[in-house]
Amino acid sequence: MAGTGLRDLKKARTRRLIAETAARLFAERGYERVTVSEVARAAEVAEQTLYNYFPTKEHLVTDREQQIRDQLGDLIRARPAGTSPAAAVRGFVLETVAAIRDMPAELARGNLGYLAAISPAVHRLALEMSDRQATALAAAIAETSGVAPEVARLQGIALAGVFQILISESGRRTRDGESPADIADALYPQVDGLLAELDRWLR
């Protein structure tokens, strides 16, 4: 058991190292100008090792997508009776916003929001990610409420839209030179307000 725990810890560290290295290179040179081979060399791992964690270059900028999608779905499915999907995910979403404050300034220009603001290719990736998120959220809502499938789809799109706004606004503000702390302070009340509005609608 101890060996398994150590292996998992080592894998998590390697994954984080690769992701942070990619973010730094993207911040320095832009998404299109950095190759997977260069990320592997800079992280001092074999290229195949990188692919074991990130199957494509796109995964280097959307690496937490599945984790976030699963977490949101679990929160919606486990919500108490009478709790809206928006209220169920509120704490997790606001924690995500608050975490922006702790982002090292040198990595801010390597995150999804900023890259989507300056790169058409990454902007497309962000929109595709939002669509997948909306589909997953709609499925969780449909499984746990009596609304029609098309209503569940609409509600899923609305909730995914909060993340889409978060990504685009954080990217715009980073592009305009705001610090991670200032971005977190500005976005926290905005996102909280959006979720409050959705809570009233989805209740």
Contacts in CASP RR format, 6 or more apart in sequence:
PFRMAT RR
TARGET T0000
AUTHOR 0000-0000-0000
METHOD contacts of the structure
MODEL  1
MAGTGLRDLKKARTRRLIAETAARLFAERGYERVTVSEVARAAEVAEQTL
YNYFPTKEHLVTDREQQIRDQLGDLIRARPAGTSPAAAVRGFVLETVAAI
RDMPAELARGNLGYLAAISPAVHRLALEMSDRQATALAAAIAETSGVAPE
VARLQGIALAGVFQILISESGRRTRDGESPADIADALYPQVDGLLAELDR
WLR
11 53 0 8 1.000
14 45 0 8 1.000
14 49 0 8 1.000
14 53 0 8 1.000
15 53 0 8 1.000
15 63 0 8 1.000
17 43 0 8 1.000
17 45 0 8 1.000
18 39 0 8 1.000
18 40 0 8 1.000
18 43 0 8 1.000
18 45 0 8 1.000
18 50 0 8 1.000
18 53 0 8 1.000
18 54 0 8 1.000
18 60 0 8 1.000
19 54 0 8 1.000
19 60 0 8 1.000
19 63 0 8 1.000
20 107 0 8 1.000
21 39 0 8 1.000
21 42 0 8 1.000
21 43 0 8 1.000
22 34 0 8 1.000
22 39 0 8 1.000
22 43 0 8 1.000
22 54 0 8 1.000
22 60 0 8 1.000
22 61 0 8 1.000
22 110 0 8 1.000
23 107 0 8 1.000
23 110 0 8 1.000
23 111 0 8 1.000
24 42 0 8 1.000
24 106 0 8 1.000
24 107 0 8 1.000
24 110 0 8 1.000
25 34 0 8 1.000
25 38 0 8 1.000
25 39 0 8 1.000
25 42 0 8 1.000
26 34 0 8 1.000
26 60 0 8 1.000
26 61 0 8 1.000
26 109 0 8 1.000
26 110 0 8 1.000
26 115 0 8 1.000
27 106 0 8 1.000
27 107 0 8 1.000
27 108 0 8 1.000
27 109 0 8 1.000
27 110 0 8 1.000
27 114 0 8 1.000
30 110 0 8 1.000
30 115 0 8 1.000
30 118 0 8 1.000
30 119 0 8 1.000
31 61 0 8 1.000
31 115 0 8 1.000
31 119 0 8 1.000
31 121 0 8 1.000
31 122 0 8 1.000
32 119 0 8 1.000
32 121 0 8 1.000
35 57 0 8 1.000
36 47 0 8 1.000
36 50 0 8 1.000
36 51 0 8 1.000
36 57 0 8 1.000
36 60 0 8 1.000
37 47 0 8 1.000
39 50 0 8 1.000
39 60 0 8 1.000
40 46 0 8 1.000
40 47 0 8 1.000
40 49 0 8 1.000
40 50 0 8 1.000
43 50 0 8 1.000
54 60 0 8 1.000
54 63 0 8 1.000
58 125 0 8 1.000
61 110 0 8 1.000
61 111 0 8 1.000
61 112 0 8 1.000
61 115 0 8 1.000
61 122 0 8 1.000
61 125 0 8 1.000
62 112 0 8 1.000
62 125 0 8 1.000
62 126 0 8 1.000
62 129 0 8 1.000
65 129 0 8 1.000
65 132 0 8 1.000
65 133 0 8 1.000
68 96 0 8 1.000
68 133 0 8 1.000
68 163 0 8 1.000
69 132 0 8 1.000
69 133 0 8 1.000
69 136 0 8 1.000
69 137 0 8 1.000
71 92 0 8 1.000
72 89 0 8 1.000
72 92 0 8 1.000
72 133 0 8 1.000
72 136 0 8 1.000
72 137 0 8 1.000
72 140 0 8 1.000
72 159 0 8 1.000
73 136 0 8 1.000
73 137 0 8 1.000
73 140 0 8 1.000
75 88 0 8 1.000
75 89 0 8 1.000
75 92 0 8 1.000
76 85 0 8 1.000
76 88 0 8 1.000
76 89 0 8 1.000
76 137 0 8 1.000
76 140 0 8 1.000
76 141 0 8 1.000
76 144 0 8 1.000
77 140 0 8 1.000
77 143 0 8 1.000
77 144 0 8 1.000
78 88 0 8 1.000
79 85 0 8 1.000
79 87 0 8 1.000
79 88 0 8 1.000
79 144 0 8 1.000
82 203 0 8 1.000
84 198 0 8 1.000
84 199 0 8 1.000
84 202 0 8 1.000
84 203 0 8 1.000
85 137 0 8 1.000
85 140 0 8 1.000
85 141 0 8 1.000
85 145 0 8 1.000
85 155 0 8 1.000
85 156 0 8 1.000
85 159 0 8 1.000
85 198 0 8 1.000
85 202 0 8 1.000
86 159 0 8 1.000
86 195 0 8 1.000
86 196 0 8 1.000
86 198 0 8 1.000
86 199 0 8 1.000
86 201 0 8 1.000
86 202 0 8 1.000
87 195 0 8 1.000
87 199 0 8 1.000
87 203 0 8 1.000
89 159 0 8 1.000
89 195 0 8 1.000
90 192 0 8 1.000
90 195 0 8 1.000
90 199 0 8 1.000
93 162 0 8 1.000
93 163 0 8 1.000
93 166 0 8 1.000
93 191 0 8 1.000
93 195 0 8 1.000
94 188 0 8 1.000
94 191 0 8 1.000
94 192 0 8 1.000
94 195 0 8 1.000
96 166 0 8 1.000
97 166 0 8 1.000
97 184 0 8 1.000
97 187 0 8 1.000
97 188 0 8 1.000
97 191 0 8 1.000
98 184 0 8 1.000
98 188 0 8 1.000
99 184 0 8 1.000
100 170 0 8 1.000
100 180 0 8 1.000
100 183 0 8 1.000
100 184 0 8 1.000
100 187 0 8 1.000
101 180 0 8 1.000
101 181 0 8 1.000
101 184 0 8 1.000
101 185 0 8 1.000
102 180 0 8 1.000
103 111 0 8 1.000
103 180 0 8 1.000
104 180 0 8 1.000
105 179 0 8 1.000
105 180 0 8 1.000
108 114 0 8 1.000
108 174 0 8 1.000
108 179 0 8 1.000
108 180 0 8 1.000
109 115 0 8 1.000
109 174 0 8 1.000
111 170 0 8 1.000
111 171 0 8 1.000
111 174 0 8 1.000
112 122 0 8 1.000
112 125 0 8 1.000
112 126 0 8 1.000
112 167 0 8 1.000
113 122 0 8 1.000
113 126 0 8 1.000
113 167 0 8 1.000
113 168 0 8 1.000
113 170 0 8 1.000
113 171 0 8 1.000
113 174 0 8 1.000
114 170 0 8 1.000
114 171 0 8 1.000
114 174 0 8 1.000
114 175 0 8 1.000
115 122 0 8 1.000
116 122 0 8 1.000
116 123 0 8 1.000
116 125 0 8 1.000
116 126 0 8 1.000
116 167 0 8 1.000
116 168 0 8 1.000
116 171 0 8 1.000
117 123 0 8 1.000
117 168 0 8 1.000
117 171 0 8 1.000
117 172 0 8 1.000
117 174 0 8 1.000
117 175 0 8 1.000
118 175 0 8 1.000
126 164 0 8 1.000
126 167 0 8 1.000
126 168 0 8 1.000
127 164 0 8 1.000
130 160 0 8 1.000
130 161 0 8 1.000
130 163 0 8 1.000
130 164 0 8 1.000
130 167 0 8 1.000
131 160 0 8 1.000
133 160 0 8 1.000
133 163 0 8 1.000
134 153 0 8 1.000
134 156 0 8 1.000
134 157 0 8 1.000
134 159 0 8 1.000
134 160 0 8 1.000
134 161 0 8 1.000
135 153 0 8 1.000
135 156 0 8 1.000
137 155 0 8 1.000
137 156 0 8 1.000
137 159 0 8 1.000
137 160 0 8 1.000
138 149 0 8 1.000
138 152 0 8 1.000
138 153 0 8 1.000
138 155 0 8 1.000
138 156 0 8 1.000
138 157 0 8 1.000
139 152 0 8 1.000
141 147 0 8 1.000
141 152 0 8 1.000
141 155 0 8 1.000
141 156 0 8 1.000
142 149 0 8 1.000
142 152 0 8 1.000
145 152 0 8 1.000
147 155 0 8 1.000
155 202 0 8 1.000
158 198 0 8 1.000
158 201 0 8 1.000
158 202 0 8 1.000
159 198 0 8 1.000
162 191 0 8 1.000
162 194 0 8 1.000
162 195 0 8 1.000
162 198 0 8 1.000
165 190 0 8 1.000
165 191 0 8 1.000
165 194 0 8 1.000
166 187 0 8 1.000
166 191 0 8 1.000
169 183 0 8 1.000
169 187 0 8 1.000
169 190 0 8 1.000
170 183 0 8 1.000
170 187 0 8 1.000
173 182 0 8 1.000
173 183 0 8 1.000
173 186 0 8 1.000
173 187 0 8 1.000
174 180 0 8 1.000
174 183 0 8 1.000
178 186 0 8 1.000
END
